[in-house]
Amino acid sequence: MKKFEELKTLIASLEGDADKFYNKGNSAAGTRIRKGMQDLKNAAQAIRQEVQELKNKDGGSGGE
């Protein structure tokens, strides 16, 4: 669950740059968004792998 919380925090941290890029035309903010989206992709993939491992190990109980 910790990784999922980190994912939500990462999305929230990109909100300001998204506003700057889309509404104010700040291209540097666009670069930061692209980097953040790559980080999001990697974090999401790590969560997917963790879920799959837990599902296979515990028969789908989610480790709880």
C-alpha positions, 0 to 999 in steps of 0.5 A: 500500500505504501507504493500506491500512496507514493503514486498518489503523491507523485500525481499530486506533485505534478498538478502545479506543473500541469497548470503552468504548462497547459494554462500558462504555456511554460515549456519548462513545466512541460519537461518536468511533467514528462519526467514525472510521467516517466516516473509514474509509469515506472512506479505503476509497473512496480506496483503491478509486479508487486500485486502479481507476486502477492496474488500468486504467492497468497492465492489472491488474498493481497497479503492481508 
